C-alpha cells in the first residue's frame, strides 16, 4: 500500500493511459492512501465515487475527484465557508 499527499495526486494520475474508465482508474489506485490536511482515505474508493464514467486526461480525473472528496480534504482544517 502506498501513500500520496492530495497535492501530488494529479502526478500519479499522469501514469495512467487515457482514455480510462472510472472503474479502471479506481482499481489502479485501490491500494493507495491519499493524505489530507486533516485525515486520509482510500484513493480508489474516492475515484469510484466520481461522477464521470470515463476520463480523457489526468486533469479530467483530478477535477472529478474534487467532487468526490470528503469535506476535510478541501481547505485548511477549521476553515469556514464564510458563515459568520
C-alpha positions in Angstrom: 0.0 0.0 0.0 1.3 3.4 -0.9 0.5 6.9 0.4 0.3 10.2 -1.5 -0.4 13.8 -0.5 -3.5 15.3 -2.1 -1.3 17.9 -3.8 0.6 15.1 -5.6 -2.4 13.0 -6.8 -2.6 14.6 -10.3 1.1 13.5 -10.9 0.0 9.9 -10.1 -2.9 10.2 -12.5 -0.5 11.0 -15.3 0.8 7.4 -15.1 -2.5 6.1 -16.5 -3.2 5.6 -20.2 -6.1 7.7 -21.3 -9.0 7.5 -22.0 -9.6 5.4 -18.9 -12.8 4.3 -17.3 -13.8 5.2 -13.8 -13.6 1.5 -12.8 -10.1 1.1 -14.3 -8.8 4.2 -12.5 -10.4 3.1 -9.2 -8.8 -0.3 -9.5 -5.4 1.2 -10.3 -5.4 3.2 -7.1 -7.2 0.8 -4.8 -4.0 0.2 -2.8 -3.2 4.0 -2.4 -4.0 6.1 0.6 -4.4 9.8 -0.1 -3.3 12.2 2.8 -5.3 15.3 3.5 -4.5 18.2 5.8 -6.9 16.6 8.3 -7.1 12.8 7.7 -6.7 10.4 4.9 -8.7 7.9 2.8 -8.6 5.3 0.0 -7.9 7.0 -3.3 -9.5 4.1 -5.3 -12.7 4.5 -3.3 -12.9 8.2 -4.0 -12.3 7.7 -7.7 -15.1 5.1 -7.7 -17.5 7.9 -6.4 -16.5 10.3 -9.2 -19.5 11.5 -11.4 -17.9 10.7 -14.8 -17.8 7.2 -16.3 -14.6 7.9 -18.3 -11.7 10.3 -18.2 -9.8 11.8 -21.1 -6.8 13.1 -19.1 -5.2 13.3 -15.7 -6.7 16.8 -15.4 -10.2 15.4 -16.1 -9.8 12.8 -13.4 -8.4 15.2 -10.9 -11.2 17.7 -11.5 -13.8 15.0 -11.0 -12.0 13.8 -7.8 -12.5 17.2 -6.2 -16.3 16.5 -6.2 -15.9 13.1 -4.6 -13.6 14.1 -1.7 -14.8 14.5 1.9 -15.1 18.0 3.4 -11.9 17.5 5.5 -9.9 17.1 2.2 -10.6 20.6 1.0 -9.0 23.7 2.5 -7.3 24.1 5.8 -8.5 22.5 9.0 -11.0 24.7 10.8 -11.5 27.0 7.7 -15.1 28.2 7.4 -17.1 28.7 4.3 -17.9 32.3 5.3 -20.8 31.6 7.6 -20.3 34.2 10.3 
